[in-house]
Amino acid sequence: MSTTNASTGPVAPVVLISGAAGGIGCELVHRFIADGASVIATDIDLTRLQALKSLVGETTALTTFKADVASEAGCRELGAAVSQRFGRLDVLVNNAGYFPVCAFEGMSYAMWRDVVTINLDSVFLMVKEFLPLLKKSSHGRIVNIGSGSFFKGNAGQSHYVAAKGGVVGLTRALAWELGDYGINVNVVTPGLTTTVAALKLLPAASIANRRKQRPIKRDQQAGDVVGAVAFLASADSAFMTGQIVNVDGGTFMH
């Protein structure tokens, strides 16, 4: 994975990953570093970011920033730091997410707004902030992490499903608007992934049922998602934009 500078030759692409200290985020960080990228990992949880840095080990390929990407001020602060340090961005992976369970009748508007802000507003804010840097890239890529819940709907997660549906719609609209800049925008929709956060938030019965509902009858791991993201971030996906790449073991087939 590399970009090319006319005067200096191949250079490491700069990749920014939000929600980088979570289960899928950590796997993405490892994959992009292994592929030769300079990775900027951002998360709201400083402790988990420090743990990620320790896990990766001493390397100049990883830079970490604590930031609230669901906040306009947080995105601006992150944007200033990335611009000052790197001056460009090749790949933006919008991975930050939050998926609590709550019946619709017991859901307050504050809860609704919290989930929609983290899962959907953050994508808007991050693209808005980093578009100027992506436009400097010879092959800008935006990869949004959606959810397989968009295809069927989940009881108890109307706020989350609505937000992730919005991510799909935003992805398609941005694909039209940003194509003239050479920026591809796609979305990956994982199935229920057994990260630490998912195991804490979701009932064990839900995870067991999902396992039975897919042709590949095992739990989905965070590592199952990274190949699709890496592909969409690479030159191999140069003629793909506005697409959903579904990674769920075959639960939903398109």
C-alpha positions in Angstrom: 0.0 0.0 0.0 1.7 3.2 -1.1 1.1 6.5 -2.9 3.6 8.0 -5.3 5.2 11.4 -5.2 6.6 12.6 -8.6 9.8 13.9 -7.1 10.5 11.3 -4.3 8.7 8.2 -5.5 6.6 5.9 -3.3 5.5 7.3 0.1 3.5 5.8 2.9 -0.2 6.7 2.7 -1.6 8.5 5.7 -4.6 6.7 7.2 -6.9 8.2 9.9 -9.1 5.7 11.9 -11.7 6.9 14.3 -12.8 4.6 17.1 -9.4 3.1 16.8 -9.0 1.7 20.3 -12.1 -0.5 20.0 -12.2 -4.1 18.8 -12.5 -3.5 15.0 -10.4 -0.3 15.3 -7.4 -2.1 16.8 -7.5 -4.7 14.0 -7.6 -2.0 11.4 -4.6 -0.2 13.0 -2.6 -3.4 12.9 -3.6 -4.1 9.3 -2.8 -0.7 7.9 0.6 -0.6 9.7 1.4 -4.0 8.3 0.5 -2.7 4.8 3.0 0.1 5.2 0.7 3.0 6.0 1.3 5.9 8.5 -1.7 5.4 10.8 -3.4 8.1 12.9 -5.5 6.4 15.5 -8.1 8.5 17.3 -10.5 7.5 20.1 -12.3 9.3 22.9 -10.8 6.8 25.5 -7.2 7.8 26.3 -6.6 4.7 28.4 -7.5 2.4 25.6 -5.4 4.5 23.2 -2.4 4.1 25.4 -3.1 0.3 25.6 -3.2 0.2 21.8 0.1 2.0 21.5 1.7 -0.4 23.9 0.3 -3.3 22.0 1.6 -2.0 18.7 5.0 -1.3 20.2 7.5 1.4 19.3 7.0 2.5 15.8 6.9 5.8 13.9 4.0 4.4 11.8 1.5 5.0 14.6 0.3 8.4 15.9 -2.5 8.5 18.5 -4.8 11.4 19.3 -7.5 11.6 21.9 -10.5 13.2 20.3 -14.3 13.3 20.5 -15.2 12.9 16.8 -18.9 13.4 17.6 -18.1 17.0 18.5 -17.5 19.7 16.0 -14.8 21.2 18.3 -13.2 17.8 18.8 -13.0 17.3 15.0 -11.5 20.7 14.5 -8.8 20.1 17.1 -8.0 16.8 15.5 -8.0 18.3 12.0 -5.5 21.0 13.1 -3.2 18.4 14.6 -3.3 16.2 11.6 -2.8 19.1 9.2 0.2 20.4 11.1 1.9 17.0 11.5 1.1 15.4 8.1 -0.3 18.1 5.8 -2.3 15.5 3.9 -4.6 12.5 4.3 -5.2 9.6 1.9 -7.7 7.4 3.8 -10.4 8.2 6.3 -12.0 5.3 8.1 -15.1 6.4 10.1 -15.2 3.5 12.5 -16.4 5.2 15.8 -19.7 3.7 17.0 -22.0 3.0 19.9 -24.8 0.4 19.9 -26.8 0.2 23.2 -30.0 -1.8 23.5 -33.2 0.0 24.5 -36.8 -0.7 23.6 -38.3 2.1 21.6 -41.1 2.9 24.1 -38.5 3.3 26.9 -36.1 5.4 24.7 -35.8 9.1 25.5 -35.0 11.7 23.0 -31.7 12.3 24.7 -30.7 8.6 24.2 -31.8 8.8 20.6 -29.7 11.9 20.0 -26.7 10.4 21.7 -26.6 7.3 19.5 -27.3 9.2 16.3 -24.7 11.8 17.1 -22.0 9.2 17.7 -22.8 7.0 14.8 -24.0 9.4 12.1 -23.1 13.0 13.0 -19.5 11.9 13.6 -19.2 10.8 9.9 -20.5 14.2 8.7 -18.2 16.1 11.0 -15.1 14.0 10.1 -15.7 14.2 6.4 -16.4 17.9 6.6 -13.2 18.5 8.6 -10.8 16.3 6.5 -12.1 16.9 3.0 -9.5 19.6 2.3 -6.7 17.2 3.2 -8.3 14.3 1.2 -8.5 16.5 -1.8 -4.7 16.8 -1.8 -4.4 13.0 -2.2 -4.0 11.4 -5.6 -6.4 8.7 -4.5 -8.5 9.8 -1.5 -10.6 7.1 0.1 -13.4 7.3 2.7 -14.5 4.1 4.2 -17.5 4.3 6.5 -18.4 1.5 8.9 -22.1 0.8 8.8 -24.0 -2.2 10.2 -25.7 -5.3 8.8 -28.6 -4.3 11.1 -29.5 -1.9 8.2 -30.8 -4.8 6.1 -33.2 -6.3 8.6 -33.6 -3.9 11.6 -33.0 -4.9 15.2 -35.6 -4.7 17.9 -34.2 -2.6 20.8 -31.9 -0.6 18.5 -34.1 1.7 16.5 -31.7 4.6 17.2 -28.6 2.6 16.1 -30.3 1.1 13.0 -31.6 4.5 11.9 -28.2 6.1 12.3 -26.4 3.4 10.4 -29.1 3.6 7.6 -28.1 7.3 7.5 -24.5 6.4 7.1 -25.4 4.4 4.0 -27.4 7.3 2.5 -24.6 9.8 3.3 -22.1 7.5 1.7 -24.0 7.3 -1.5 -24.6 11.1 -1.7 -20.9 11.8 -0.9 -19.9 9.4 -3.7 -21.6 11.6 -6.2 -20.3 14.9 -4.7 -16.7 13.8 -4.2 -16.1 11.8 -7.3 -14.8 14.8 -9.3 -12.0 15.1 -6.7 -10.9 11.5 -7.2 -12.3 10.5 -3.8 -14.0 7.2 -3.5 -16.6 6.8 -0.7 -17.8 3.3 0.3 -19.4 1.6 3.3 -18.6 -1.7 5.0 -21.5 -3.4 6.9 -20.3 -5.9 9.4 -22.6 -8.4 11.0 -22.8 -8.8 14.8 -19.1 -8.8 15.7 -18.0 -10.3 19.0 -15.9 -7.4 20.3 -15.5 -6.8 24.0 -18.0 -4.0 23.7 -20.6 -6.2 21.9 -20.2 -8.9 24.5 -20.9 -6.4 27.3 -23.9 -4.7 25.6 -25.7 -7.5 23.8 -27.5 -10.6 25.3 -25.6 -13.9 24.9 -28.8 -15.3 23.3 -28.6 -12.7 20.5 -25.1 -13.6 19.7 -25.9 -17.3 19.7 -28.9 -16.8 17.4 -26.9 -14.8 14.9 -24.4 -17.6 14.7 -27.1 -20.0 13.7 -28.5 -17.6 11.1 -25.5 -17.5 8.8 -24.0 -20.0 6.4 -20.6 -19.6 8.1 -21.7 -20.8 11.5 -19.2 -19.2 13.8 -19.0 -15.9 15.7 -17.8 -13.0 13.6 -14.5 -11.7 14.8 -13.2 -8.1 14.5 -10.5 -9.4 12.2 -13.1 -10.6 9.7 -13.9 -7.0 8.8 -10.4 -5.6 8.1 -9.8 -7.2 4.7 -12.8 -5.5 3.1 -11.8 -2.1 4.6 -8.2 -2.5 3.4 -9.4 -3.4 -0.1 -11.6 -0.3 -0.3 -8.7 1.8 0.9 -6.4 0.4 -1.8 -5.8 1.1 -5.5 -7.7 -2.1 -6.2 -11.0 -0.4 -5.5 -10.3 2.5 -7.8 -13.5 2.1 -9.8 -15.8 1.5 -6.9 -17.7 4.2 -5.1 -21.1 4.5 -3.3 -21.1 0.8 -2.7 -22.0 -1.4 0.3 -19.6 -4.2 1.0 -21.4 -6.6 3.4 -19.3 -8.7 5.7 -21.5 -10.9 7.8 -20.8 -14.6 7.0 -23.6 -14.7 4.5 -26.5 -13.6 6.8 -27.7 -11.2 4.1 -26.9 -11.8 0.5 -27.0 -9.2 -2.3 
